Amino acid sequence: MRGGTRSWWGWGNVEDAVTGAERDALTRRVARLLPGADLTVHRPPPVEAFGVGASRVRAPRALAPLVSDGVRDRLAHSHGQAFRDVVRALLGRLPHVPDLVVRPTSEAEVVQVLDWCAGARVAVVPFGGGSSVVGGVEPRVGGDWRGTVSLDLTAMNRVLDVDRTSRAALVQAGVLGPGLEGQLRPHGLTLRFFPQSFEFSTLGGWLATRAGGHFATGPTHVDDLTESLRVVTPSGAVESRRLPASGAGPSPDRLFLGSEGALGVITQAWVRLQDRPRHRAGASVGFARYEDGVAAVRALAQSGLNPANCRLLDPMEALLNAGSPTAVLVLGFESADHPVTAWAERALEICRDHGGTPAEPLRVADDAGERPGGGTAADTWRSSFLRMPYQRDALAAQGMIVETFETACTWDRFDAVRAAVDDAARDAMRRAGVTGVVTCRFTHLYPDGPAPYFGVYAAGTWGRTVEQWDEIKAAVSDALIGAGATVTHHHAVGRDHRPWYDRQRPELFAAALRAVKGTLDPAGILNPGVLVDTPPAAAGPEPAGEYR
């Protein structure tokens, strides 16, 4: 992927923003869907307009080369990439700005930073690519801290070792997706982990948030791709043993996967790799009845065929993003070892058995040829998938509420979960005084249940869209927990999901997690407010020397 200038307020690169004819077409499409919506374009304010004050703390002289206190840099590290983050930036409302951005280049420097911050009463928010959509990297830390540091790991970005025999690699946590794949490509290997944020997120971020990749089945959560971890905590380093599997007690890796920087800073990991795929087959299938599509997907998930892509778009999602008037299943298979035509043909047979109609003959590519497009609906979906975050930003700047949330549930509960979410979203939109639609697609599949991914597209009131979305988000999160689903499948907890995470987890487990936090991070400096609340150590006297 080509480089570019990262946007300080929105998604991705400035050069790739939605402009010109693309914006005009997007505006016309939304106007047809929601007639009467005020789609006036609002521009982001200049960084000078935020009135960001001087940093409250100064790092020790030994760390000075790693430190930035520039306003633009601090603003870019003050938020993630959720809808509410983007809109608050557009409105000039970013109240939680780190005092310093620190970019360590080695584990030893991470240790130095944590030692200084623990002694100086400075909160530390680990930061990878900044693509969190749940408030996970926002320095909204509360408490009586003397300052906050955004610990940006992206300078630690190398593949340190490749074990071709075991198909594994030792990788520093700060490497971005394209950088990782670029370093693995000469070895003919891939991590095969492609979240939508791939270009702008890091291995450490994926590990810390238990992220999910693009692929629908098989190894798709980063948990399954983790062989061992090395983590630096304020109390010392933790490194697990490289093993394909182990039954020796609770897994130390499982403790830190999903810990969101609250228990330690993941500095490197051994990850499981795969040979790069050479054989692919794909198609798209239409379903006149959405319920038939759900039944077909459940049969596929339980068939053992393990499709790489198996995304079911409900009719509204298909219309908005694939141009289809009916539900669409985007289906794909791939392998590094053997042709996958037989698997794909059997999958299409299952779809036909459930009333599906393939949009075109199966498209096949072998020997590392071009990826099969899978027909017009699949082609359109793939393109729109990559443009979605940019289009979200464009619509957010036009007063639209455009946001997603995801969950997972067992198959027997899906109908009830979807109905509860639809009802809650529509009731909340009505209370908030907005008109909109709710969409659903499946992103990941398991034999015992799907991971539904919902979208809300609504005509908001400029200046109030954050509050309107917050009301909708609270309502649908209540519905998810009430219906027995999870508050998040792969977006993590952060600060935004904390109220529902607290309700979802067992209380005795929360107490155990607080005890672990107290052991690993006794001063409570790491990402305060994420996962658990632990009272920070009592404030000591003002530190002497090189910080103010």
N, C-alpha and C positions, 0 to 999 in steps of 0.2 A: 504494500500500500504506500502511496506517495505521502511525503510529509506535508506539513502545513502549519499555519499559525493557530495555536489553540485559542479558542474563545475563552475569555475570563469569566463570562457570565452564563454561557449556554453550552449546548452540546458540540463536541468535536472541533473541527477546524473552521475558521472564519471563511476560508475560500469555498467551503462546501455548503454554506448556508443557503436556504431556500430564497431565491430572488427571481425577478423577471417573470418569464413565461410560466415557470413552475409555480411561483407564488400566485399568479393570476389564475391558473387552472385550479389550484388548491382552493382558492377563495371562492371560485364559481361553484365548485363541488360542494363546499360547505354551505354556501348560500342556498343551493337547491335542497339540501338536507334540512337546514334550519332557517327557513325564510324569516326575515325580520331581524336576524342577528346583526349587531353592530360590529363590523369587521374592520374598523379603523386600525391602521398599523401604528404601533407605538415603538419608539426606538429606545435602546438602552441608554441610560445617562452616562456621561463621562466619569471615569473613576474619581476625578477630583470632586465630583458632586457628593460623594458619600461622606466627606468630612472625617476620614479615618484619622484618628489621633496617633501621636508618636507611640512607639512600643514602650510598654511599661517595664520591660526587663531587657537586660543586655547579657549576652552569653559570655562565658569566660573567654579569655584571649585565645586559648588553644582551639576553641571551636569557631572562632570568628570567620575563617575561610569558608565554612559550611553554611553560614547564616545569611538570610535575606530579610530585610525589613521594608522592602519596597511596597508601596501601597497596592499596585496592581497585583503583585505576587501574593500579598496577604489576602486581598479580596478573592483571588482565584482559589485560595485554600480555605475560604470561609463557608463553603457550601458544597453540596453534591450536585446531582443532576436530576432531581425530582422536579415535577411540574411546579411545586410550591417554591423550590429553590430558584428556578428560572424566573418566575413571576416576581418574586421578591427582589431579585437583581434588577429586573426591568423597572420596578417601582422605586428603586433606590433604598430598599429596606434590607440591609444585611447587617444586623446588629451585633453578630458574634464573629469578630475578625481576630485571627490569631495575632499575637504580638510579633512572633518571628516564624519564618519558615526555615527549617533546618534540613539540609540534604546530606546525610552521612554517606560516605563512600566505602565504608567497611563496617564489619560487626564491632570492631574495637571502638569506632566512633559512636555507634549506637549505644554502647555501654557508657561512654563518656557523657552522652546527652542525658541518659536516664539517671546517672549518678548526680549530675548537676541539677536536674529538675527536681529530683527527690529532696535534695538538700535545700533548694531555693524555693520550694513550694510553688512549682510551676506545673500546670497540667499538660499532658502530652497526648496529642491526637495523632496516631499513626495514619499515614496518608499514602495511597498507592496512585491510581490514576484519577481519583476523585469522582468516580462514576456512581457512587452510592445514591440510591433513590429513597433512603429511609432515614436520613439525618445522621448517618454513621460517621461522617468525617466533619460535621459541623462542630466547631468548638463551643457548643452550647453546654458548658460544663457545670454551671452553678458553683456554689461553695465560695470560700474565701481564698481563692487562688491569687497569687501575686502576678500571674500572667499565664498565657497559653502558648504552646509551641505546636505547630503542625510539622510532624516528622515525616518528610517526604522521602520515600525509599527508592525513587526512580533512578538514582545514580548507582544503585547496586543492581546491575542489569545484565549480568553475564551468565552464560552456561559454563560452569566450572569443570564439569567432567561428564563424559558420556560412557556408559557401560553398554556396549553394543550387544554383548552376550546376553545380558539380562534385560535388555531393552529398557534402560532407565537412564536418567540424567540428573546431575546435581545442579540446581539452578538457584541463582540469587532471587530474592523475593520481589525486587523492584522492576523486573523486566516486563515490558509491555508485550501484549500478545504478538504483534508482528515481529518484534525483536526476538522473541523466543522461537517462533517458527523459522525465522531466517537463520538462526544459529543451528537449528536442528536439521534443516533441509540438506546440507552437505552430507549428513549421515544417513539420508534416506528415511528419517524418522519424523514423527509428529506426535505432539501431545493429544491431538484430535479433540481440542477443547476450544469451541468457538462461540462464546456468548455474544449477544448483540453488541456488547460493549468492548468486544475483542480488541479493537484498535486503540482503545483509550483506558484499558484496565490492566492490572498487573497480576502476576502469579500470586504474590502475597495477598493481594486483595481478594482473589478468588478463594484462596485457602481460608482467609480470616472470615469470610462471609458464607462459606459452604456453597459456593456458586454452582449454577447449573449451566452446561454448555448448550449448543444448538441442537445436538442430536437427541432424538426422542426416546430411544431405548438403549440398552447396553450400558457401558460405562459412560454416564453423562454427568453425574454429580462429581465435583472435584474430589470428594472423599475417596471415591473408588480409584482415582489416579494417583493417590498419595502413598508413597512407599515409606518415607520417614520425614520428620521435621526437625529443624533446629530453631529454637525460640530463645530470645533474650528477654529476661524478666528483671525487674529491679532487685530481685533476690538472687539472681544467677541465671546461668544458661541451662536449658533443657534440650537434650538431643535424643531422639528415639533411634533404635537399632533398625538398620535396613533388613527387612524381611518380607517375603511374599505374603505371609500371614502368620499370626501368632495367637495362641490361646492363653498366653501368660497374663491373666488378670485384665482389668480395664485398660483400654488402649490409651497411652499418653497422647498419641496423635489426635484421637477423638476429643480430647480435652481442649486442644487448641484450634481444631477445625471449627469454624463458626464462632470463635471467641471475640472477633471484631476488635482486636487490639486492646481489649480490657484486661487480659491476663498476661500478655507479653507481646513482643514484637517478633513476628516470624521473619527470620533473616535469610533462610535458604531451605530448600526441600529437595529430596530425591523424589522424582515423579516417574510414573510408569508411562512408557511410550509405546507407539505402534508403528509398524511399517506404513509408509504412505500408500493410500489406496490407489489401485490401478483399474478397478472394475466398478462400474456404476450402472444403475438402471433407475428410471424414474417415470412417474406419470401423475396426472391429477384426475380425480374422480368426483363427479357431481352427485349429489343426493337431493332428490326432490323433497324428502322429509328429513329434517335435521335429526330426528330420533333414530332413523335408520343409519345415519352416519355415525352416531354415538355407538350403536350396537355393532357396527362394522369395526370400529376402532377398538372396542373392547375385545372382539374376537381376534383382531390382529395382535393386540397386546398379550393375549393369552395363548397365541399360536406357537410361540417359540421362533418365529421368523426374524424377530428383532430388526425391524426397519430402522435405518438411520434417520429418516425423516418421516414423520407421520402426524402432520398438523391438520387438525380438523377445524375449519373456519365456519362459524355459524353464518346464516344468510346475510346478516347485517355486516359482519366482519368481512365476508367474502365480497360483498358489494363495494365496501369502502376501500379495500386494499387489494382485491384481485379482479374487480370488475365483473363478478359473477352474480347472477340473481338468485342462485341456490347455494346451499351449503357445499363446501369444497374440501376435499381431502388432498393435501399435498403429500405425495408418497415417494420415498426414495430408498435405495439400498446401495451399499458399497462394500468393497473388500479389497485387501491387498493381496489376497491369495488366489481367489477363484472368481469366475464369472458369477454374477448374481441374478441372471435372467430368470432362472427357475424359481427363486425365492419371490421375485417381483411378480411373476405370472401367477403364482399361488396366492399372493396377496390380492391381486386384482380379482381372482376367482372368489375369494372371500367377500370382497366388496360387492361383486355382482350378486352373490347369494343374499346380500342385505339390501338390495335395491339400488346399488350404485351403478353409475354409468361412466366408464372411462372417457375422458375428453378427447383422447387420441390414442393411437397405438403406443405401446411401451417404447420408450426411447432408451437406448443402450450406448454406453461408451466404455471401451476397454483399453488396456495398455496406457493408462494415464492420459487418455484423450480428454476432450472437452467434457465438462460436466453436463449431463443431459438436462435440458431445460424442463422437461416434464409437461410441455404444453403451455398454452398461453396463460392460463390461470396460475400455474406454478411459476412461470417466468415472471409474471407481474407481481406475484406475492414475494418472490425472492428479492426483486428490486425494491419493492415498497418496504420490506422488512429492514433493509439497510438505511432507507431514507426516513423511516418513521421518527427517530429522535429529532432530526432536523425539521421535519414537518411539524412535530409537536411544538418546537420552539417558535416556529413561524406563526402557528395558530394561537399559541399562548400570548404572543405579542399583539394579537388581534382580538383579545378579550375572550377567547374560547377557553373552556375547561377541557383539556385533553390529557388524560392520565390513565395509567393502567395499574392493576394490582393482581396478584396471583395467589394461588392456594393449591392444596392437594387434598383429596378425599378418597374414600373407598368407592368402588363402582356402585354399591347399593345406595349410597348417599348422594350421588351426583345430582339427580333430578331435584332433590330437596334443597341441596346447596345452591344450585343455580336459581331456583325459584325464590329462595330467601334473599339472595344477592339482588336479583332483579327488583323484587318488591322494595327492599331497603333503599336501593339506589334511586328508584323512581319516587318514593316517598320523600327522600332527602332532597332530591332536585326540586320537588314541588315546594317543600318548606323553604328552600333557599331561593325560590323564585326564578329558577332557570329551566330551560327546555332542552332536553337532550336524549341520547340513545345509549343503550348499554350493549356491548358486544362480548362475544366469548370465543376463544379458540383453545385448543389443547396444545401445550408446548412439549410436555413430557408424559410418557406413558409407562405404567407398571402393570403387571398382571392383576394386581389387586386394586388399582385405581388410577385416575388421570390427574394431571396437574392443569386445571383450568386457569386461563389467563384472561382476565376481564378488561375491557376498555370502556371508558366513559368519554363521550363527545357531547359537550353541552355549550350553549350560548350563555356565557357568564356576563357579569357586570364589571366593566373595567374598574380597577381599584379595589374590587371586593372578591375577585376570583379565588384568591388564596383561602379566604374565610369560607367561601361557598364550597370549594373543594374539601376543605377540612371537615365540613359538616357531612358531606357525602362519604368521605373516607371513614369517618367514625361510624357511620351507619352501616356501611358494608362490612367493616371489620367486626362490629357486633354480630352481624348476621353470620359471618364465617365461623366465629367461635361458637355461637349458639347452635349452628347446624352440625357441629362436630368436625369441621375442617380446620386446617392450620392457618394462622395469620400470614404465613409466608412459606412458599416452597423453595425459592432461591434468591429472593431479594434481601434476606437477612432481617435483623430486628432493628438495629440502630436505635435512635431515640424516638422515631415516629411510631414504631410498632410496640414500644415498651408496655403500654397499658394492656394490650391484648396478649402479649407474650407472658406477662405476669399472670393472666388468667389461664393461659393454656398450660403452663408447666406445673408440675407438682410442687407444692410449697416446700416440702422437705428437700427436694432437689435444689430449690432456690437457696435454702439455708446452707446446703453443702457448697453451692457455687460461691456464696458470699465468703465461706470459710476458705475456699481455694484462693479467691481474690485477695483475702487478707494475708495469706501465706506468700503468694507470689508478688504482690504489689502492696506492701504494708503501708506505704504512704498514700495509696489510692490515687496515684498520678495518672494512670493509664486510662484514657478515654472515659472520664467520669460520666456517669449517667447511662452508659451502655450496658445492657444485660442485667446488671444488679446495681443497687445503691449501697455503697460502703462509705461510712464516715471517714473522711481523710484524717491523717494523723494530726494531732494538735499543732497549731501553728507555733513555730519557734520565733526567736528574735529575727529582725530584719537581717538577711545575710550581708556580711561585709564584703568589700572588694569590688568586683568588676561588673556587678549588675545593679540596676536601680529599680 
